Amino acid sequence: NMGGALASAAARSGEVEVLLANRTKAKAETLAERIGAVVSSNEIIAREADHIFLGVKPQMIVDVLKGIAPALKERKSAPVLISMVTGLDIARIQELAGGDYPVIRIMPNMPAAVGEGVIFYACSGNCGKAQQEAFLRYMAPAGKLFPLAEELHAAGSAVAGCGPAFAAIFLESMAD
């Protein structure tokens, strides 16, 4: 899955210690063993991590953000929330998380799993340069990263997400 692919990229970067949480603990344990990460919980990650990836299905994001909001509010410094949830803009992420947190909205594609992906990203106005640079360093092993205005994310995600599939179909057709 995409969350696992990006966690693997972050681990390969050597820039960060990766903490994993999953509603299915066995999945988190399997991935943690494979990439050298630590299994944790949403609440601990919300209290301790500098960058928090939100890699859940769209129908789960409201509960996840509301669940970690109390831990986020207890922090002295704001973490960066990084969301790959389709259809949820930066303002809504901040609203659900209960604060004006720095947010990086991303649209990765599956080739990121092998380091050949394209990741479009948009940053909230309060996301600092150092926070953005750290994000770019530890996501570099996933592929190429391109800034994209948030209002273009729907179009960008269609191209990035479907582009590899269209190319594969085209190549398969030529082979036939």
C-alpha positions in Angstrom: 0.0 0.0 0.0 1.0 3.6 -0.4 1.6 4.3 3.3 4.0 1.4 3.5 5.8 2.5 0.3 6.4 6.0 1.8 7.4 4.6 5.2 9.9 2.4 3.4 11.2 5.4 1.5 11.6 7.5 4.7 13.4 4.6 6.3 15.8 4.2 3.3 16.7 7.9 3.5 18.4 7.4 6.8 17.1 10.9 7.8 14.4 9.8 10.4 13.3 7.1 12.8 10.1 5.7 11.4 7.2 5.1 13.8 4.3 3.0 12.5 0.7 2.7 13.6 -2.0 0.7 11.9 -5.5 -0.4 13.0 -4.2 -3.9 12.2 -1.2 -4.2 14.5 0.1 -7.3 12.6 0.4 -5.3 9.4 2.4 -2.6 11.3 4.7 -5.3 12.8 5.4 -7.0 9.5 6.3 -3.7 7.8 8.3 -2.5 10.8 10.4 -5.7 10.7 11.0 -5.3 6.9 12.1 -1.6 7.0 13.6 -1.3 10.5 10.9 0.8 12.0 9.2 0.9 15.4 5.5 0.0 16.0 3.7 2.6 18.0 0.2 4.1 18.4 -1.5 7.0 16.8 -1.5 8.9 20.2 2.3 8.4 20.8 3.1 9.4 17.3 0.9 12.5 17.7 2.8 13.4 20.8 6.4 12.7 19.6 6.8 12.8 15.8 8.0 15.9 14.0 6.2 14.8 10.8 3.0 12.7 10.9 1.9 10.9 7.8 -1.8 10.5 7.4 -2.2 7.5 5.1 -5.7 6.2 5.8 -8.8 5.7 3.6 -10.8 8.9 3.2 -13.7 7.5 5.2 -11.4 7.0 8.2 -9.6 10.3 8.3 -12.2 12.2 10.4 -11.9 9.7 13.2 -8.1 9.5 13.0 -7.6 13.3 13.2 -10.2 13.7 15.9 -8.6 10.9 17.8 -5.1 12.5 17.8 -6.3 16.1 18.2 -5.9 16.0 22.1 -2.3 14.7 21.9 -1.5 17.3 19.2 -2.8 20.1 21.5 -0.6 19.0 24.3 2.6 19.6 22.3 4.9 22.5 22.8 5.9 22.6 19.1 3.6 21.8 16.2 4.3 18.8 14.1 3.9 18.8 10.3 0.8 16.8 9.2 1.4 15.1 5.8 -1.7 13.9 4.2 -2.2 11.7 1.2 -5.9 11.5 1.7 -7.8 12.3 -1.5 -10.3 15.1 -1.5 -9.3 16.6 1.8 -7.8 20.1 1.5 -5.3 21.7 3.9 -7.9 23.9 5.7 -10.1 20.9 6.4 -7.1 18.9 7.7 -6.2 21.7 10.1 -9.9 22.0 11.2 -10.2 18.3 11.9 -6.9 18.2 13.7 -8.0 21.1 15.9 -5.3 23.6 15.2 -3.4 25.7 12.7 -0.7 23.0 12.1 1.7 23.0 9.3 0.4 20.7 6.6 1.9 19.1 3.5 -0.7 17.6 1.2 0.8 15.0 -1.1 -0.4 12.9 -4.1 2.1 10.0 -4.6 1.7 7.2 -7.1 2.6 3.5 -6.9 6.0 3.6 -8.6 7.1 5.3 -5.3 7.2 1.8 -3.9 10.3 1.1 -6.1 11.8 4.6 -5.9 10.5 5.7 -9.3 7.4 7.6 -8.2 6.1 11.1 -8.7 4.9 13.0 -5.7 3.1 16.3 -6.0 2.9 18.3 -2.9 1.4 21.5 -1.6 2.4 23.2 1.7 0.3 25.3 4.0 1.4 28.9 4.5 2.8 28.2 8.0 4.9 25.2 6.9 8.5 26.5 7.3 11.4 26.1 4.9 13.3 23.7 7.2 10.1 21.5 7.6 9.7 21.4 3.8 13.4 20.6 3.2 13.3 17.8 5.8 10.2 16.4 4.0 12.0 16.5 0.7 15.1 14.8 2.0 13.4 11.8 3.5 10.9 11.4 0.6 13.6 11.6 -2.0 14.1 7.8 -2.1 10.4 7.5 -3.3 11.1 9.3 -6.5 10.7 12.8 -7.9 8.9 15.5 -5.9 7.2 18.5 -7.4 5.4 21.4 -5.8 1.9 21.9 -7.1 -0.6 24.5 -6.1 -3.3 22.9 -3.9 -6.1 24.0 -6.3 -4.4 21.8 -9.0 -4.2 18.7 -6.8 -7.2 17.0 -8.3 -5.8 17.2 -11.8 -2.3 16.4 -10.6 -3.5 13.3 -8.8 -5.3 12.1 -11.9 -2.2 12.4 -14.0 0.2 11.0 -11.4 -2.1 8.2 -10.3 -3.3 7.0 -13.6 -0.3 7.9 -15.8 1.7 4.8 -15.0 -1.4 2.6 -15.6 -2.0 4.3 -19.0 1.6 3.8 -20.0 1.5 0.1 -19.0 -1.7 -0.4 -21.1 -0.1 1.4 -24.0 3.0 -0.7 -23.9 1.0 -3.9 -23.5 -1.1 -2.9 -26.6 2.1 -2.3 -28.6 3.5 -5.7 -27.5 0.3 -7.4 -28.7 
